[in-house]
Amino acid sequence: MVKDQMRYLRLANITKLINTKLELREVLNHVVTAISEEIVQCDSVGIYLPQPDGSFRGFVGKPEVINGMTLDMHVIDTDFDLLAKEVIETKRAIYISDTSKDHRPDPRAVQGFKIKSLLVLPITGETELFGLVFLFDYGIPMNLTELEIQTVQSYVNMAAVAIQNAKLLMNKEELIQEKQLLLDITRELSLCSTMQEALDTSFLYIEKVLGNSNIGVHLIDPLVHKKIKPATINRNSNWSPEEWVKSHDEIEFDEENDKVFQEVIASRKAELIPDVFADDRVNHTVCRYFGIQSMFVLPIVSMGKVLGLIVIADLQQKNPNYSLASQQLTQSIVDTTASTLLNLLNMEKQELVIEQRTAEITEKNTKLETTMKELQRLSREKELILHSAGEGIFGLDLDGVITFCNPAAAIMLGYKGKNELIGKPVSIIYNENFTNNEDVTFFRQDQSSFPVEYVRSSIKEGNRVVGDVVTFKDISERKKMEKEIRYHAYYDSLTNLPNRVLLKDRMDQGLRYSQMHGEKAAVLFMDLDRFKSVNDLLGHSYGDILLSHVARRISACLPEGATASRQGGDEFIIYLPIIESEAEVEEVVEKIVDQFNKPFNLKGHEMHIHSSIGISLFPKDGQTSELLIKNADIAMYQSKTVSGNSYHFYKVAMDIKTFENVKFENALYKALDRGELEIYFQPQIDYSTRTIIGAEALLRWNHMTEGLISPDKFIALAEVTGLIVPIGEWVIRSACNQIKKWQDKGYPPIVVSVNLSARQFEENNLFQTVKSILDEVGVSPELLCLEITENQIIKNTEMTIQTMKELQEIGIKMSIDDFGTGYSSLGYLKNLPINALKIDKSFIRDLKSNDDNFAIVNTIITLAKNLGLDLVAEGVETLEQAEFLASRECYIMQGYYFNVPLKVNEFESTYLATKGEYL
């Protein structure tokens, strides 16, 4: 509520500034401050205004300096910033929550300021774009809600009104100034009695408008009509009038044949030449002599007669910054001067000159009147915005009587129309002391109530308070959401049991009480045996149903005051705050175990699930909640080593190693579900061409607490438990999915090798499993190579060879891994359905110092050549090893000399994105 109060106060303050301040920067600074205070998670807010070249430059913002650059140094170029371009074209706000997934923002700004998220809003009038508002962060993403974006839009709408007001006021001011200037010069020219006085007056006003003092006049000789001669120059210029006239004679400037002068006289239109040396019509000799870079030539025309030319020369720069308005005003000054000059020559035409000036003044008055009407229209629009606001708004006089209200207020308060409220006392809405408060209830017409947030502000006429305006918002839904959020912070959403946060709070309080009063307490750590099989067999939705049933059964067994909590997954903790003896604990545990002797009905499926329970006692087994839970966990894993539905009390002498082994096995069961397994890829290089031709998929376990675990630490356990079968299938599927992704990205095809275990060959469906994965993913079998050791073939030669043949027949390559380390038999080797041999790294490692290894490697290379098999040397770690193998025509190599096993993104960027070249 405080946040909304502040918002309303900010909006009210900005509205007041718009109505009372003419300085645009001050108003927009308040808008930026309001946004930055509203959206506290954003690191920068900036308002950018359009520039003549189509870009947008920083005008005001917070902070004023970013990365050592002040805001006015920040320029938005729509050629690079596609996001700004889209906002400008659509005139709609765009919010990007993650810039790394969106190409539209200018990458230079995103990288330079480390922008994580970005909100861009247009500042628009009815048809005109006044500027852009940028909000961004360079740390934690803003995560803006729709309500927050709408709030920012409210401030941006106020900025639009401020800019439009400023423009209109500026136009009004400029028109008034122009009008006054023309009136002043007309008055001053009317007092001139000579042409020199008139020209000096004209020069003074032109210099004031253009900011340039180098102004000269060339007049047409009234006696010799075509003769043009320099007459005089502004006394504030770089030359004296005498020097200027004399210089024209010295350089023999021929005004009668000057193309620019003649074109201006003929057209009777002013000519702005931004770069004199880029225009062939200009006399370059004269321009060099006087140092002229650009010039503005205006005809002196009165009553249809050209009297001469006024030339404004810029000696400093090309492309002078003369606005169209300033050019037009200069022409008006020249026209006024022309009239005076002609009047001095022809006094009888004075009345006509006055009429012409009056017409110009009338036009300015007409424009001024139009501007005033536009300001009145904007005032009405502001009133309309107020009445169409989503919040309820009503006014009060000093006696607390409602004086006005908007339709939203009437609807929220249950009235048919605002007239039913006007004239009633505020006590029908709020019957307590009516002051700003954080938790307020309003009453509807039917006497039902609802919570609100509101702001009450004084209405002043001058310095006198004449009443109040109240803005309020129904926050019923927000209160409901806050209640739900508080619930979910302490309870598990699936089982509605207390979560670990609430459990710890209750245990900490309960243990303090037990410590003070000498009471005993107990902690039960319960885990469901083989819970994963339910998810695998029926799906995770059935697993969720089972957990809900378990929670209800546990809760039914507990005494009053006990707490059952779900810790996550299939783990539950039960806290018994006051117990008399272990027997009392056992009685509770027996009730729980008895519940697991009954089947669970999961939508018609009966499932028998067992539990393992560990028990720790306070104060014997621990003084803190953390230690009691840990010791109950150890006791629970002791229970897992025996038959299901068992429980154990914690004992100090419990075998921690057994606990760790069982815990490690249990973690491996959950590794697949938790997404902890990961594939690394080690490149296989063709040394003769220095290109990648394949990769071996290597399994890693990224344990949630132990970190990265290599296969030699868990593959043996997976073999014993049978988990190697689903893990092996996952590896093959993951490798195939990655091959498909690389194909879709257009990378060169490479063969990926995957190791098979003996347990996988013992499954009768290995061939069908692999073929189904290839068909499902859509990968060519020729891009998959399956590796098997010699010892695996020997164990079950007939069945293994048959499976290998089936796999090879559909195009899969077969390779013998670690060749030479097992029970090699040349008799069966030539009959095996294989495509390649892999020389074990143990032979490669000691090539230089071990003559036996040297001979074995030579023999394997010769054998592979004779049998027509491909050959891969693994474990290559030095240049010397690589050169030796290449000298024996063994070119396919793998090992740390080329690279360690890499994560997918590293492997892809190192090899595939570089077209396969590794050097």
C-alpha angles and dihedrals in degrees: 000000000000088000092055091045089055090047092054091047090050092049090048091049092049091048089053091050092050090054097043109027127071095188107098096194092058092051094046091047088058090049091052091046091050092051094047091049091047097047099041094171093065118093099203138025121185138172115212122195126205120262129209091255092058096258127115122236128200112261107169133354150138121280096029092205124047122178089348093306124116115227095253087062090062112095125183110213112193090203087071103022104068090173092060089045091054093047090050093049096044097032087219131122117252124200120196111191094187118028092190088070098046126069098193102086117083102271090212092061094041092053096037095052096027091236113193101178133009141197120193122184129182120233101219142172123195095297105348131087109221099180148300134274118212125195119180144151131217098196124029115017113256095233091202120198123221088251091055092049090050089050091053088048089056090057091045089053088055089050089053091053090048094051093045091048090048091050093048092045090047091050089048091049092047092049090049091047092047090048092048092046092052090047091049095048091044090052093045093045090051088061093051115107098182136045091240091057090048093049093046089052091049092048090052093054095042090052089050092052100041100028091229123118098189097096124147136175130219114194131199112240106247090211098046100034099201095044112107120188137172108261109179145323136225111279089226093058128104092266137048116246091248094051091047095053092043093051091057089055092048095052090041095232108195103210094175091064098036106123096212094049093047094048092051091048091048096046095034086217129121118253124209112198108191096188116024094191092054091056118078092200093067123090098243093189092062092045092053091047094054095032093242117173100174136356143200115212120194128183118234100223127171128167090353092304123117108224097178145290136288114210123197109195123198112209096178109055150002120245097030115214097245111152120219089248092053091049091050092047090050089052089051090052090050090047090051090048090048090055092051092047091051090044090056088053095039111026090176091071094059095106091058091051091053091051091052092050091047089055091054091049090049089053090051090049090051091052090047091052090050090051091051091051090051091053090052090050091052090051090055090048090055089054089050091052090052093052094045094051117126092230122080115254129186136162131224133200122220091274092057094254117145108248101177141352139183124242092255091060092050092049095047091048092050100249124137094227143355092257089069089063102039111097094021123117117257089237089083087066101034122013102187135071100309105226133128107284138169097228114035133158124210124199126229124217090265089054093250112135137218135185118255144182114218145170124210118201132179123250111219134192103197105315095334122099109225100172146314138272118215123201116189141173132203107239099179093120093047092051089051092050092048090054091051092048091052089051095050091048089067106024135062108247094214101049101017088230120135111276126227092275094057092040092055091048092052093044093049091051094042095048091051088053092047090049092052096046101035094245127154126232138182138214122205119198111197129186127181114239115236093353088154090068090064091055092045095047103038105012136256094285089064090047089056090051090051092052090051091051091048091051092053093047093048093048091052091058098052128099121236113286095026121123126217114196135183111222096189135285109018096329122115131180124202121198119201104191099192125029134161100204147347088263090063089053092047090053090057092044092050090054090052093046089049089057089059092053086071120075121249117234109219107184092313096325114111112212127185109211126178130204135215116211131193123192131203125182132216126259097003098059100032146340099220135057091241094054094044091052092047093051092045087052091054090049090049092056089050086058090053090063091066133050121305126280093035133135137198135195114230117262126185090227093060112131103258090191091058088048092052093046093051091043090050091050091048090050090052089054089056097040094089093048092048094049092241096136116090137182121229122190126218114196124240109211132203097222093196093061099024090232134124115251101169149345138224117232108225123191122231130180114218097198114204093234107012096050124216113003120193120227095251087067097056112012092084090052090048089052093051095047095042091241088122089080098061090034091051091049089050090052092052092047093047092049091050092047090052092049088053093050091052090049091051090052091054096245120154112272117258132181115246118208122211126189119234124207128220090245090059091055089050088061108088093216101059094112093048092046093053094043092050091052092050092048093045096048095038099233126148111248089225089071093060126078120186118205125207131175125239092244091057090056093048092053095064106003101170098047093039094051091048091053091046091052092051092050093047092048092063091051104268114140117234123207135182108230124211090012114197096028097086138050097304117194118183089197094067096029095074090052097048118108094239135135103194148017125219117211107224116245091235089071093046095049097068100031094127099046103029117070092190091057089047090055094044093052091048090049094049091049091050091046093052092049092050092049093045093241129148115245131215123186112205129193096040105164106160140047089238091059092047093050092048093051091046090051087057090049094252098134105160108088140170130186149093092297086074100029147311119254106288137206115254097259093046092048091048096049093043099048117006099042089051093057093257099298114135097182 
